[in-house]
Amino acid sequence: MVIRTVRRDELTLLQDIERAAGRSFRDIGMPEIADDEPPALDELDAYRRAGLAWVAVDGADAPDAYLIAEHVDGNLHVEQVSVHPDRARRGLGRSLLEHLAEFARRGGVPALTLTTFTEVPWNAPYYARCGFRPIADAGLAPGLREIREREAAHGLDRWPRVCMRRDL
């Protein structure tokens, strides 16, 4: 498996991966999440320009999964990690997380953070297996608190959510 930075001409492919991955939410009674649009091209390009967007590619160098991150509260925050369902359960998501962890270590970043659904098997339970631990709401730093407020305003709190942290 090869992980590399995203190229500008691949941004629409990231949106396609996100839409395909989102369909799984329909099967568990979360159609609003399935129908949620992926990040806009200019938003994805901002992550790419910042050097915080990676893809896992197949043998033909075509993206099968992607991860975008941002600096929040002195850590690297996983904004999104998505794997095309045709390529799921092959370690692509975990490999992208490990790539981000190594990138963070090299940059002296102490931890990775993310927000996720607690009751979706491929969300919080999966991230726990990847070394992330829940952060109590009372312990949220300002940046994570702001992210959670934006998520709530977007309607994501209709389902239980949690912030998680992986110390490096």
C-alpha positions in Angstrom: 0.0 0.0 0.0 1.2 3.4 -0.9 0.2 6.6 0.9 1.1 9.9 -0.7 -0.1 13.5 -0.7 -3.2 14.4 -2.6 -2.8 16.0 -6.1 -5.0 18.9 -7.1 -6.6 16.8 -10.0 -7.8 14.2 -7.5 -10.0 16.4 -5.3 -13.2 15.3 -7.1 -12.2 11.7 -6.5 -12.0 12.4 -2.8 -15.6 13.6 -3.0 -16.6 10.4 -4.8 -14.9 8.3 -2.0 -16.7 10.3 0.6 -20.1 9.9 -1.0 -19.6 6.1 -1.5 -18.4 5.7 2.1 -21.3 7.7 3.4 -23.8 5.2 1.9 -23.1 2.8 4.8 -24.8 5.2 7.1 -28.1 4.7 5.4 -28.0 1.0 6.3 -27.9 1.9 10.0 -30.7 4.4 10.1 -28.7 7.6 9.5 -29.8 8.7 6.1 -29.0 12.3 6.8 -25.3 11.4 7.2 -25.5 9.3 4.0 -26.9 12.3 2.1 -24.5 14.9 3.6 -22.4 16.4 0.9 -18.6 16.0 1.1 -16.3 19.0 1.7 -16.3 21.4 -1.2 -13.4 21.4 -3.7 -11.9 24.6 -2.4 -12.0 23.3 1.2 -10.3 20.1 0.1 -7.8 22.1 -1.8 -7.0 24.2 1.3 -6.1 21.0 3.2 -3.9 19.9 0.2 -2.1 23.3 0.0 -1.5 23.1 3.8 0.2 19.7 3.3 -2.5 18.0 5.4 -4.2 15.7 2.9 -3.2 12.2 2.0 -4.5 9.3 -0.1 -4.0 5.6 0.0 -3.7 4.5 -3.6 -4.0 1.2 -5.5 -1.4 -0.3 -7.9 -2.5 2.1 -10.6 -1.9 5.1 -8.3 -5.7 5.7 -8.0 -7.0 6.9 -4.6 -9.0 4.3 -2.6 -9.1 6.3 0.7 -8.2 9.7 2.0 -7.5 11.6 5.2 -7.5 15.3 5.8 -6.3 17.0 9.0 -5.9 20.4 10.6 -4.0 21.9 13.5 -6.3 22.3 16.5 -5.2 23.1 20.1 -1.6 22.2 19.3 -2.5 18.8 18.0 -3.4 17.4 14.6 -7.1 16.9 14.3 -8.5 14.2 11.9 -11.1 16.2 10.0 -12.1 13.3 7.8 -10.9 9.8 7.0 -12.9 7.9 4.4 -12.3 4.6 2.6 -14.2 3.6 -0.5 -16.5 0.7 0.5 -15.1 -1.5 -2.3 -11.7 -1.3 -0.6 -12.9 -1.5 3.1 -11.4 -3.8 5.7 -8.0 -3.8 4.1 -6.2 -1.5 6.6 -6.4 1.6 4.5 -8.0 3.8 7.1 -5.6 2.5 9.8 -2.6 3.1 7.5 -3.7 6.6 6.9 -4.0 7.2 10.6 -0.5 5.7 11.2 0.9 7.9 8.5 -0.6 11.0 10.2 0.7 9.9 13.5 4.2 9.6 12.1 3.9 12.9 10.4 2.8 14.4 13.7 5.7 12.8 15.6 8.2 14.2 13.2 6.7 17.7 13.7 6.7 17.4 17.5 2.9 17.3 17.7 1.9 15.5 20.9 -1.4 14.0 19.9 -4.1 13.3 17.3 -7.7 14.2 17.9 -11.0 13.6 16.2 -14.7 13.7 16.7 -17.0 10.8 15.8 -20.2 8.9 16.4 -20.1 6.7 19.5 -22.5 4.0 18.4 -21.4 3.5 14.8 -19.1 0.4 14.7 -16.7 1.8 12.2 -16.5 5.1 14.2 -15.7 5.3 17.9 -15.2 1.6 18.5 -12.8 1.4 15.5 -10.9 4.5 16.6 -10.5 3.0 20.1 -8.9 -0.1 18.5 -6.5 2.4 16.8 -5.4 3.9 20.1 -7.8 6.8 20.5 -9.4 7.4 23.9 -12.5 9.5 24.7 -12.1 13.0 26.0 -14.7 14.2 28.5 -16.7 17.2 27.4 -15.4 19.1 30.4 -11.8 18.5 29.3 -12.2 19.9 25.8 -9.7 22.6 24.8 -11.2 25.6 23.0 -10.6 24.4 19.4 -12.3 21.1 20.0 -15.1 22.8 21.8 -15.6 25.0 18.8 -15.6 22.0 16.4 -18.2 20.3 18.6 -20.4 23.4 18.5 -20.2 23.6 14.7 -21.1 19.9 14.5 -24.1 20.4 16.8 -25.2 23.4 14.7 -25.0 21.1 11.6 -27.3 18.6 13.3 -24.8 15.9 14.1 -25.7 15.7 17.7 -28.9 14.0 16.8 -26.7 10.9 17.4 -24.3 10.5 20.3 -20.8 11.9 19.5 -17.5 12.0 21.2 -14.1 13.7 21.0 -11.2 11.3 21.1 -7.4 11.7 21.5 -4.4 9.5 20.7 -1.3 10.6 22.5 1.9 10.1 20.5 
